[in-house]
């Protein structure tokens, strides 16, 4: 497989976000869904309206999300929309909670944990997708970027429970009691992310990947008690390959001289976070071999 191209800018501004997207050299067709994390009520690291708003408006994009499996302020569509409004997302785009009316099964072709993936059924409304992730740590996955945003993020509430339980239950109440090996959860996320990619490819639809590497805390934006950033901002990466884009993010953390990077590395290592990359590569989702192109 050829090296994937990963475009990179150190600047984190609305203009540089547009620039790194433009470097991909593609035109997204039809109705564009922009998958972001709206951030749990109380979290502070989610992508802010003043940064991503102009970009989403330029593409006439709709913010797309799904309800959470855990308790909190975003596990019902009505409450989720309220948080999205409080966090500024409705100020620049329509927000679609994709599993508000239910979900649908899509195939997992090569999985050893998941028999299928469950996604919000509004996903089919969109002709093109931008996976716009916030890079940071994560309590369960070690780190969150494009692969997590495509697996847990696009999964419906029941789909999230199914991934979190490594294919044992769709119940958002029962899934947290399921005992599993950590590596099985990491691999389940890769299987779900690959299922979404395969599903889009089967319909001839395009997806692009962007990760904003700012507010780098060890906690996820889904954590209501999210801690402060532990290291300085890294920039923005964009690619047509999610594995390459996540690998570039991880490499920047590992190559950083910032003393705070050690805390992020510890979080990622303790959760076997990096193991998602070779497994996703083996599933055919992308390649870890990339060329970094600064724009």
C-alpha positions as CSV (number, residue, x, y, z in Angstrom):
1,X,0.0,0.0,0.0
2,X,1.3,3.5,-0.9
3,X,1.9,6.0,1.9
4,X,-1.2,8.0,2.9
5,X,-0.9,11.7,2.6
6,X,-1.5,13.5,5.9
7,X,-1.7,17.3,5.7
8,X,-0.6,19.3,8.7
9,X,-0.8,22.8,10.0
10,X,0.6,24.0,13.3
11,X,-1.9,26.9,13.4
12,X,-5.3,26.3,14.9
13,X,-7.6,29.0,13.4
14,X,-10.7,28.9,11.2
15,X,-8.5,29.9,8.3
16,X,-6.0,27.1,8.9
17,X,-8.8,24.5,9.3
18,X,-10.2,25.5,5.9
19,X,-6.6,25.5,4.5
20,X,-5.8,21.9,5.6
21,X,-9.2,20.7,4.3
22,X,-8.6,22.5,0.9
23,X,-5.2,20.7,0.7
24,X,-7.1,17.4,0.4
25,X,-8.1,18.6,-3.1
26,X,-11.6,17.2,-3.1
27,X,-15.2,18.5,-3.5
28,X,-17.7,16.9,-1.2
29,X,-21.0,16.2,-3.0
30,X,-24.6,16.7,-1.9
31,X,-25.7,17.0,1.7
32,X,-22.7,17.1,4.0
33,X,-22.8,15.7,7.6
34,X,-20.0,16.9,9.9
35,X,-19.5,14.4,12.8
36,X,-18.2,16.2,15.9
37,X,-18.5,15.5,19.6
38,X,-21.0,18.0,21.1
39,X,-19.2,17.5,24.5
40,X,-20.9,16.4,27.7
41,X,-22.4,19.1,29.9
42,X,-19.6,20.3,32.1
43,X,-16.8,19.3,29.6
44,X,-14.6,22.1,28.2
45,X,-12.4,20.6,25.5
46,X,-15.0,20.1,22.7
47,X,-14.4,21.9,19.4
48,X,-15.7,25.5,19.8
49,X,-18.1,27.3,17.5
50,X,-15.7,30.2,16.8
51,X,-13.1,27.7,15.5
52,X,-15.2,25.3,13.4
53,X,-18.3,27.4,12.6
54,X,-17.0,29.3,9.6
55,X,-15.7,26.0,8.1
56,X,-19.0,24.1,8.6
57,X,-20.9,27.1,7.2
58,X,-18.7,27.2,4.1
59,X,-19.6,23.5,3.4
60,X,-23.3,24.1,4.2
61,X,-22.8,21.2,6.7
62,X,-25.1,19.7,9.3
63,X,-23.6,18.8,12.7
64,X,-24.4,15.1,13.2
65,X,-24.2,13.2,16.5
66,X,-25.8,10.2,18.3
67,X,-27.0,9.8,21.9
68,X,-24.7,8.5,24.6
69,X,-25.0,5.0,26.2
70,X,-24.0,6.3,29.7
71,X,-26.3,8.5,31.9
72,X,-25.8,12.2,31.6
73,X,-27.2,15.1,29.7
74,X,-26.9,13.6,26.2
75,X,-28.6,10.2,26.3
76,X,-32.0,11.5,25.0
77,X,-32.3,13.5,21.8
78,X,-34.2,16.4,23.3
79,X,-31.6,16.9,26.1
80,X,-28.7,16.3,23.7
81,X,-30.0,19.1,21.5
82,X,-30.1,21.4,24.5
83,X,-26.5,20.7,25.3
84,X,-25.5,21.2,21.6
85,X,-27.2,24.6,21.8
86,X,-25.5,25.5,25.1
87,X,-22.2,24.6,23.5
88,X,-22.8,26.8,20.5
89,X,-23.3,24.3,17.7
90,X,-26.8,25.5,16.8
91,X,-25.4,29.0,16.3
92,X,-23.9,28.1,13.0
93,X,-25.5,24.8,11.7
94,X,-28.5,22.5,12.0
95,X,-27.8,19.7,14.6
96,X,-29.1,16.2,13.8
97,X,-29.2,13.6,16.5
98,X,-29.0,10.7,14.1
99,X,-30.6,8.1,16.4
100,X,-33.5,10.3,17.6
101,X,-35.9,8.1,15.5
102,X,-34.0,4.8,15.8
103,X,-31.1,3.0,14.4
104,X,-30.1,0.5,11.8
105,X,-27.7,-2.4,11.5
106,X,-24.8,-2.3,9.0
107,X,-22.5,-5.2,8.4
108,X,-19.1,-5.9,10.1
109,X,-17.3,-7.8,7.4
110,X,-14.1,-9.1,9.1
111,X,-14.8,-8.7,12.8
112,X,-14.0,-11.2,15.6
113,X,-16.0,-9.3,18.3
114,X,-18.9,-7.5,16.6
115,X,-21.4,-9.3,14.3
116,X,-22.8,-5.9,13.0
117,X,-22.7,-2.2,13.9
118,X,-25.7,-0.1,14.9
119,X,-25.7,3.5,13.7
120,X,-28.2,6.3,13.9
121,X,-30.7,5.8,11.0
122,X,-30.5,9.5,9.9
123,X,-26.9,8.7,8.7
124,X,-28.4,7.8,5.3
125,X,-29.6,11.4,4.8
126,X,-26.0,12.5,4.1
127,X,-24.1,12.2,0.8
128,X,-20.7,13.1,2.2
129,X,-19.2,13.0,5.7
130,X,-16.5,15.0,7.4
131,X,-15.2,13.2,10.5
132,X,-14.1,16.3,12.4
133,X,-12.5,15.0,15.6
134,X,-11.0,16.6,18.6
135,X,-7.8,14.8,19.5
136,X,-7.4,14.1,23.3
137,X,-7.1,11.3,25.8
138,X,-9.9,9.0,26.7
139,X,-10.9,7.2,30.0
140,X,-11.7,3.9,28.2
141,X,-10.0,4.0,24.8
142,X,-6.7,5.7,25.8
143,X,-7.2,8.4,23.2
144,X,-9.9,9.7,21.0
145,X,-9.5,11.0,17.4
146,X,-10.9,9.9,14.0
147,X,-11.3,6.2,14.7
148,X,-13.2,6.8,18.0
149,X,-15.3,9.5,16.4
150,X,-16.3,7.0,13.6
151,X,-17.0,4.0,15.9
152,X,-18.5,5.1,19.2
153,X,-19.4,8.5,17.7
154,X,-21.5,7.3,14.8
155,X,-23.0,4.4,16.7
156,X,-26.5,4.8,18.1
157,X,-27.1,4.7,21.8
158,X,-27.7,0.9,21.5
159,X,-24.7,0.7,19.1
160,X,-22.4,2.3,21.7
161,X,-23.6,-0.3,24.3
162,X,-22.8,-3.1,21.8
163,X,-19.3,-1.8,21.1
164,X,-18.6,-1.1,24.8
165,X,-19.6,-4.7,25.6
166,X,-17.5,-6.1,22.7
167,X,-20.7,-7.5,21.0
168,X,-22.4,-9.0,24.1
169,X,-25.4,-6.7,24.6
170,X,-27.2,-3.7,23.0
171,X,-28.5,-2.6,26.4
172,X,-27.2,0.7,27.6
173,X,-27.9,-0.4,31.2
174,X,-26.4,-3.9,31.0
175,X,-23.3,-3.1,28.9
176,X,-21.4,-1.6,31.8
177,X,-21.6,-4.8,33.8
178,X,-20.1,-6.9,31.0
179,X,-16.6,-8.2,31.8
180,X,-14.2,-8.0,28.8
181,X,-10.5,-7.8,28.0
182,X,-9.3,-4.3,27.2
183,X,-7.8,-5.3,23.9
184,X,-11.2,-6.7,22.9
185,X,-12.8,-3.3,23.4
186,X,-10.1,-1.5,21.5
187,X,-10.5,-4.0,18.6
188,X,-14.3,-3.6,18.7
189,X,-13.9,0.1,18.1
190,X,-11.8,-0.6,15.1
191,X,-14.4,-3.0,13.7
192,X,-17.2,-0.5,14.1
193,X,-15.1,2.3,12.4
194,X,-14.3,-0.1,9.5
195,X,-18.0,-1.0,9.2
196,X,-18.9,2.7,8.7
197,X,-16.2,3.1,6.1
198,X,-17.2,0.0,4.2
199,X,-20.9,1.1,4.3
200,X,-20.1,4.5,2.8
201,X,-17.8,2.9,0.1
202,X,-20.6,0.5,-0.8
203,X,-22.8,3.5,-1.6
204,X,-20.1,5.5,-3.4
205,X,-20.1,8.2,-0.7
206,X,-17.0,10.0,0.5
207,X,-15.7,10.6,4.0
208,X,-12.7,12.8,4.9
209,X,-10.8,13.0,8.2
210,X,-9.7,16.0,10.2
211,X,-8.4,16.1,13.8
212,X,-7.9,19.3,15.7
213,X,-5.1,18.6,18.3
214,X,-5.8,21.3,20.9
215,X,-6.9,21.4,24.6
216,X,-5.0,18.1,25.0
217,X,-6.4,16.7,28.3
218,X,-6.1,13.0,29.4
219,X,-9.9,13.0,29.6
220,X,-12.5,12.9,26.8
221,X,-15.0,15.6,25.9
222,X,-17.6,13.0,27.1
223,X,-16.3,13.5,30.6
224,X,-18.4,16.1,32.6
225,X,-15.4,16.5,34.9
226,X,-12.8,16.8,32.1
227,X,-9.5,18.0,33.3
228,X,-7.3,20.8,32.0
229,X,-4.9,20.4,29.0
230,X,-1.7,18.7,30.0
231,X,0.4,19.7,27.0
232,X,0.6,22.5,24.4
233,X,-1.5,22.4,21.2
234,X,-0.1,20.5,18.3
235,X,-2.1,21.7,15.3
236,X,-4.5,20.2,12.8
237,X,-4.1,17.1,10.6
238,X,-6.3,16.1,7.6
239,X,-6.3,13.0,5.4
240,X,-8.5,10.7,3.4
241,X,-7.1,7.8,5.6
242,X,-8.3,7.6,9.2
243,X,-5.6,5.2,10.4
244,X,-2.8,7.5,9.0
245,X,-4.4,10.6,10.5
246,X,-4.7,8.9,14.0
247,X,-1.1,7.6,13.7
248,X,0.2,11.1,12.9
249,X,-1.6,12.4,16.0
250,X,-0.1,9.6,18.2
251,X,3.4,10.2,16.7
252,X,3.3,13.9,17.5
253,X,2.5,13.1,21.1
254,X,5.3,10.5,21.3
255,X,7.8,12.9,19.6
256,X,6.8,15.9,21.7
257,X,9.4,17.4,24.1
258,X,6.5,18.8,26.2
259,X,6.8,17.4,29.7
260,X,3.0,17.1,29.9
261,X,3.1,14.6,27.0
262,X,4.1,11.9,29.5
263,X,0.7,12.1,31.2
264,X,-1.1,11.6,27.8
265,X,1.3,8.7,26.9
266,X,0.6,7.0,30.2
267,X,-3.2,7.3,29.7
268,X,-2.9,5.9,26.1
269,X,-0.5,3.1,27.1
270,X,-2.5,2.0,30.2
271,X,-5.6,1.5,28.0
272,X,-3.7,-0.2,25.1
273,X,-4.9,2.8,23.0
274,X,-2.3,2.4,20.2
275,X,-3.4,-1.1,19.5
276,X,-6.4,0.2,17.6
277,X,-4.0,1.3,14.8
278,X,-2.5,-2.0,13.6
279,X,-5.8,-3.8,14.1
280,X,-7.6,-1.2,11.9
281,X,-4.9,-1.5,9.4
282,X,-5.3,-5.3,9.3
283,X,-9.0,-4.8,8.8
284,X,-8.2,-2.8,5.7
285,X,-9.4,0.6,7.0
286,X,-6.2,2.3,6.1
287,X,-2.4,2.4,6.6
288,X,-0.1,3.5,9.4
289,X,2.5,4.4,6.8
290,X,2.0,8.1,5.9
291,X,3.7,11.2,4.5
292,X,3.3,14.3,6.5
293,X,2.8,17.4,4.3
294,X,2.9,20.7,6.1
295,X,0.6,23.4,4.6
